[in-house]
């Protein structure tokens, strides 16, 4: 099992939340498949989100709030996320992007 779901243990600790999104327990797989900045420029993640947007738009009454993280490690992070969304045309009236800023101080 991939074990990539959130549960009660992930609500208050972002590091626990992140651990849940490591497919098969490997952070490298998360970097490859569900990151916006990687060697494939987030293409796989964008394709998944694009497919989700198309399904949501067909249903008509469903909305979604996809999340991406900005850690604050460099001033260009916001620009990279915005470029990724725009370059991959991931804009729709059916979704609202949430940008989360995790409180992981040792990551800064």
C-alpha positions in Angstrom: 0.0 0.0 0.0 1.3 3.5 -0.8 0.1 4.9 2.5 -0.2 8.5 1.2 -3.2 9.7 3.2 -3.6 12.1 6.0 -5.1 11.1 9.3 -5.6 12.6 12.8 -1.8 12.4 13.5 -1.0 14.8 10.7 -3.2 17.8 11.6 -0.9 19.8 13.9 2.6 18.7 12.7 3.6 19.5 9.2 6.6 17.1 9.4 4.1 14.3 10.1 1.9 15.5 7.3 4.9 15.4 4.9 5.9 11.9 6.0 2.4 10.7 5.0 3.0 11.9 1.4 6.2 9.9 0.8 5.0 7.1 -1.5 6.1 3.7 -0.1 8.0 5.7 2.5 10.5 7.2 0.1 10.9 11.0 -0.2 12.6 10.6 -3.6 9.3 9.3 -5.1 7.5 12.4 -3.7 10.2 14.6 -5.3 9.7 12.9 -8.6 5.9 12.7 -8.7 4.3 15.4 -6.5 6.7 18.4 -6.5 6.5 21.5 -8.7 10.3 21.9 -8.8 12.2 18.8 -9.8 14.1 17.5 -12.8 11.0 17.2 -14.9 9.8 20.7 -13.8 6.7 19.3 -12.0 5.3 17.9 -15.3 3.9 14.7 -13.8 2.2 16.5 -10.9 0.8 19.1 -13.4 -0.6 16.3 -15.5 -2.4 14.8 -12.5 -3.8 18.1 -11.4 -4.8 18.9 -15.0 -6.7 15.6 -15.2 -8.4 16.3 -11.9 -9.4 19.8 -13.0 -11.0 18.4 -16.2 -13.0 15.8 -14.2 -14.1 18.5 -11.7 -15.2 20.8 -14.5 -17.3 18.1 -16.2 -19.1 17.5 -12.9 -20.0 21.1 -12.7 -20.9 21.5 -9.0 -17.6 20.1 -7.5 -14.8 22.4 -6.3 -11.3 21.6 -5.2 -8.5 23.3 -3.3 -5.1 21.8 -4.3 -2.2 22.8 -2.0 1.4 23.6 -2.7 4.0 24.5 -0.1 6.3 27.5 0.0 8.9 27.0 2.6 10.5 30.5 2.5 14.0 29.2 1.6 14.5 31.7 -1.1 12.7 34.8 -2.5 12.0 33.2 -5.8 9.8 30.3 -4.4 6.6 32.2 -5.0 7.6 33.0 -8.5 8.5 29.4 -9.3 5.1 28.2 -8.0 3.2 30.9 -10.0 5.2 30.1 -13.2 4.5 26.3 -12.7 0.7 27.0 -12.4 0.7 29.4 -15.4 3.0 27.3 -17.6 0.9 24.2 -17.1 -2.4 26.1 -17.4 -3.7 24.9 -14.1 -6.3 27.6 -13.7 -10.0 27.0 -13.4 -13.1 28.6 -11.8 -13.6 25.2 -10.2 -10.4 25.3 -8.1 -8.7 27.6 -5.7 -5.0 27.1 -5.0 -3.9 27.1 -1.4 -0.3 27.9 -0.6 0.7 26.5 2.7 3.7 27.9 4.6 4.7 25.1 7.0 6.2 25.8 10.4 9.3 23.7 10.1 12.0 26.0 11.4 14.8 23.6 11.0 14.0 23.4 7.2 14.8 27.1 6.8 
